[in-house]
Amino acid sequence: MKSLLVLIAALLSAVYLINPGAGFIEFLPDNIPFIGNLDEATATAVLLACARYFGYDLARFFGRSKDEEKKDDAIIDVD
């Protein structure tokens, strides 16, 4: 049941991101300064979290992955 809810959240956020400015679904208008793009940022965060739930760690494209963090934790620097 949880996987189905996560899949639905992923599909809704993907549909929202495919057509963010068409006006048929727009929670915050994009022309509002500073907060106009928060709805797209939220949809992106939900989509990335859903992908991670299903085992696709897309965060490695934006920075370090968990494997790299674990490697750094194992290194002890002694002077």
Secondary structure, 3 states (H helix, E strand, C coil): CHHHHHHHHHHHHHHHHHCCCCCCCCCCCCCCCCCCCHHHHHHHHHHHHHHHHCCCCHHHHCCCCHHHHHHHHHCCCCC
